[in-house]
Amino acid sequence: MVRTDILDRKPPESGGDIRGQVVLPFRKALQISFESLQVRFLRNCVTVTTLILAVAFLGFTLVSADIATGILRSNVPGSRQMLVRAGFDLAAGAMNVGATAKDRWIIILSLLVCAVGIVNAQLMSVTERFREIGTMKCLGALDSFILRLFLIEAALQGLAGALLGGLLGTLTALLVGLVRFGPSAVAHTSPMDALLSLLAAAGVGLLLSMLGVLYPAVVAARMQPVEAMRAEE
């Protein structure tokens, strides 16, 4: 889809910088990015789903650690033995529970796989939009305009995937905690700690989405109009 009405031009000024006379309002950039996501809806769903799963596992691990820490600090007799039997690594005298080494490795691998998937999906998106990018550049779009469009798309995907993944991971951790430890899993868990874990997981997901789009966005922004127009869709 090629948009030809996206650029606003300020009245020409004699001797002025041409870059200052061509602007892309944020509202239009947001509209174009949203429409682009709709056009490639199924692929974007796959990308967002990958992000949701990675963030959900991270959120699940962090909130599970919060639940275990709450139970440990409750000083209920037998709580430490119960957590050890549940598979948590507890050092002698420790009052905080963190992720196990196995969980950390799984988190790192899942985030890496997710990042590779985002980069691959964005590179495919750039390839499919050669003519669109070339047309926009022929109409006067600056490199920064193209870069902004891809960053906005990644931010929209990242926000959706990170928030849904964080909520999914938090809810799953609470349900699993209820099944494993009973009502005390919720009673002794600090809501603030769980909220911070959710936000931390969502923040990592959003950061991952933005980092994953950087290289494809730079490739698209630096593309020469002639080369883009010659490409076959």
C-alpha positions as CSV (number, residue, x, y, z in Angstrom):
1,M,0.0,0.0,0.0
2,V,1.5,3.3,-1.1
3,R,0.4,6.5,0.6
4,T,0.9,9.7,-1.3
5,D,-0.8,12.1,1.1
6,I,1.4,11.7,4.1
7,L,3.8,14.6,3.9
8,D,3.0,18.2,4.8
9,R,5.1,20.8,3.2
10,K,5.7,24.2,4.7
11,P,5.7,27.2,2.4
12,P,9.1,27.4,0.7
13,E,11.5,29.9,2.1
14,S,14.3,31.4,0.0
15,G,17.6,30.0,1.2
16,G,15.9,27.8,3.8
17,D,16.8,24.2,4.6
18,I,14.6,21.8,2.5
19,R,14.6,19.4,5.4
20,G,12.8,21.9,7.5
21,Q,10.1,22.4,4.9
22,V,9.0,18.8,4.8
23,V,7.3,17.5,7.9
24,L,5.5,14.3,8.9
25,P,3.1,15.0,11.8
26,F,3.1,12.4,14.5
27,R,-0.6,11.9,14.1
28,K,-0.2,10.9,10.4
29,A,2.8,8.7,11.2
30,L,0.7,6.9,13.9
31,Q,-2.1,6.5,11.4
32,I,0.2,5.1,8.7
33,S,1.8,2.7,11.1
34,F,-1.5,1.5,12.4
35,E,-2.8,0.9,8.9
36,S,0.4,-1.0,8.0
37,L,-0.1,-3.3,11.0
38,Q,-3.7,-4.0,9.9
39,V,-2.5,-4.8,6.3
40,R,0.0,-7.4,7.7
41,F,-2.3,-8.5,10.5
42,L,-1.6,-12.2,10.5
43,R,2.2,-11.8,10.4
44,N,2.1,-9.2,13.1
45,C,-0.1,-11.6,15.2
46,V,2.7,-14.2,15.0
47,T,5.3,-11.6,16.0
48,V,3.2,-10.4,18.9
49,T,2.4,-13.9,20.0
50,T,6.1,-14.7,20.2
51,L,6.6,-11.7,22.3
52,I,3.6,-12.5,24.5
53,L,5.0,-16.0,25.3
54,A,8.5,-14.7,26.1
55,V,7.2,-12.0,28.3
56,A,4.7,-14.3,29.9
57,F,7.4,-16.7,31.0
58,L,9.5,-13.9,32.4
59,G,6.5,-12.5,34.3
60,F,5.6,-16.0,35.5
61,T,9.1,-16.5,36.9
62,L,9.3,-13.1,38.6
63,V,5.8,-13.3,40.2
64,S,6.4,-16.9,41.3
65,A,9.6,-15.7,43.1
66,D,7.5,-12.9,44.7
67,I,4.9,-15.5,45.9
68,A,7.7,-17.7,47.3
69,T,9.3,-14.7,49.0
70,G,6.0,-13.8,50.6
71,I,5.5,-17.3,51.9
72,L,9.0,-17.5,53.2
73,R,8.7,-14.1,55.1
74,S,5.4,-15.1,56.6
75,N,7.3,-17.3,59.1
76,V,4.6,-20.0,58.9
77,P,6.1,-23.2,60.3
78,G,7.2,-25.5,57.5
79,S,7.1,-22.9,54.8
80,R,10.8,-23.2,54.0
81,Q,10.6,-27.0,53.6
82,M,7.4,-26.5,51.5
83,L,9.3,-24.2,49.1
84,V,12.3,-26.5,48.9
85,R,10.0,-29.4,48.0
86,A,8.4,-27.2,45.3
87,G,11.8,-26.8,43.6
88,F,13.0,-23.4,44.8
89,D,16.7,-22.9,45.6
90,L,16.9,-21.5,49.1
91,A,20.2,-20.6,50.7
92,A,20.4,-21.1,54.5
93,G,19.0,-18.0,56.2
94,A,17.9,-16.4,53.0
95,M,14.6,-14.4,53.1
96,N,14.3,-13.7,49.4
97,V,13.6,-16.2,46.6
98,G,15.0,-15.7,43.1
99,A,14.8,-17.5,39.9
100,T,16.7,-20.8,39.6
101,A,19.7,-21.1,37.2
102,K,17.6,-23.3,35.0
103,D,14.8,-20.6,34.8
104,R,17.3,-17.9,34.0
105,W,18.7,-19.9,31.1
106,I,15.3,-20.6,29.8
107,I,14.4,-16.9,30.1
108,I,17.5,-15.8,28.2
109,L,16.9,-18.4,25.4
110,S,13.3,-17.4,25.1
111,L,14.1,-13.7,24.8
112,L,16.9,-14.4,22.3
113,V,14.5,-16.5,20.1
114,C,11.9,-13.8,20.4
115,A,14.4,-11.1,19.4
116,V,15.5,-13.1,16.3
117,G,11.9,-13.6,15.4
118,I,11.2,-9.9,15.6
119,V,14.2,-9.0,13.5
120,N,13.3,-11.6,10.9
121,A,9.7,-10.4,10.7
122,Q,10.7,-6.7,10.4
123,L,13.3,-7.6,7.6
124,M,10.5,-9.4,5.7
125,S,8.3,-6.3,6.2
126,V,11.0,-4.1,4.8
127,T,11.4,-6.4,1.8
128,E,7.7,-6.3,1.1
129,R,7.6,-2.5,1.3
130,F,10.4,-1.6,-1.0
131,R,8.1,0.2,-3.5
132,E,6.2,1.9,-0.7
133,I,9.4,3.2,0.8
134,G,10.7,4.2,-2.6
135,T,7.6,6.1,-3.4
136,M,7.6,7.9,-0.1
137,K,11.2,8.9,-0.6
138,C,10.5,10.1,-4.2
139,L,7.8,12.3,-2.7
140,G,10.3,13.9,-0.3
141,A,10.2,11.7,2.8
142,L,13.4,11.9,4.8
143,D,15.3,9.0,6.3
144,S,14.0,10.0,9.7
145,F,10.4,9.6,8.5
146,I,10.9,6.0,7.4
147,L,12.8,5.3,10.7
148,R,9.9,6.8,12.7
149,L,7.3,4.7,11.0
150,F,9.1,1.5,11.7
151,L,9.8,2.5,15.3
152,I,6.1,3.4,15.9
153,E,5.0,0.0,14.5
154,A,7.4,-1.8,16.7
155,A,6.3,0.3,19.7
156,L,2.6,-0.6,19.0
157,Q,3.5,-4.3,18.7
158,G,5.7,-4.1,21.8
159,L,3.1,-2.5,23.9
160,A,0.5,-5.0,23.0
161,G,2.7,-8.0,23.3
162,A,4.4,-6.9,26.5
163,L,1.3,-5.9,28.4
164,L,-0.6,-9.0,27.4
165,G,2.4,-11.2,28.1
166,G,3.0,-9.6,31.5
167,L,-0.7,-10.0,32.5
168,L,-0.7,-13.6,31.3
169,G,2.4,-14.5,33.2
170,T,1.2,-12.8,36.4
171,L,-2.2,-14.5,36.3
172,T,-0.7,-17.9,35.5
173,A,1.8,-17.5,38.4
174,L,-1.0,-16.6,40.8
175,L,-3.1,-19.6,39.7
176,V,-0.2,-22.0,39.9
177,G,0.7,-20.6,43.3
178,L,-2.9,-21.2,44.5
179,V,-2.7,-24.8,43.3
180,R,0.7,-25.5,44.8
181,F,0.5,-23.5,48.1
182,G,-3.2,-22.8,48.7
183,P,-4.7,-19.4,49.7
184,S,-1.4,-18.4,51.4
185,A,0.1,-17.9,48.0
186,V,-2.0,-14.8,47.5
187,A,-2.4,-13.8,51.1
188,H,1.3,-13.3,51.7
189,T,2.3,-11.9,48.3
190,S,2.9,-8.2,48.2
191,P,0.7,-6.6,45.5
192,M,3.3,-3.9,44.9
193,D,6.1,-6.6,44.3
194,A,3.8,-8.4,41.9
195,L,3.0,-5.2,40.1
196,L,6.6,-4.2,39.8
197,S,7.4,-7.7,38.4
198,L,4.6,-7.3,35.9
199,L,5.9,-3.9,34.8
200,A,9.5,-5.2,34.7
201,A,8.5,-8.1,32.4
202,A,6.5,-5.7,30.2
203,G,9.4,-3.3,30.1
204,V,11.8,-6.0,28.9
205,G,9.3,-7.0,26.2
206,L,8.9,-3.4,25.0
207,L,12.7,-2.9,25.0
208,L,13.1,-6.2,23.1
209,S,10.7,-5.1,20.4
210,M,12.4,-1.7,20.0
211,L,15.9,-3.3,19.8
212,G,14.7,-5.9,17.3
213,V,13.4,-3.3,14.8
214,L,16.5,-1.0,14.9
215,Y,18.5,-2.8,12.2
216,P,15.6,-3.4,9.8
217,A,14.5,0.2,10.3
218,V,17.9,1.6,9.6
219,V,18.1,-0.6,6.4
220,A,14.8,0.8,5.2
221,A,15.7,4.4,6.1
222,R,19.0,4.3,4.2
223,M,17.5,2.7,1.1
224,Q,18.0,4.7,-2.1
225,P,14.7,5.5,-3.9
226,V,15.9,4.2,-7.2
227,E,16.9,0.9,-5.7
228,A,13.6,0.6,-3.9
229,M,11.6,1.3,-7.0
230,R,13.5,-1.3,-9.0
231,A,12.7,-4.0,-6.5
232,E,10.0,-6.5,-7.5
233,E,7.2,-7.2,-5.0
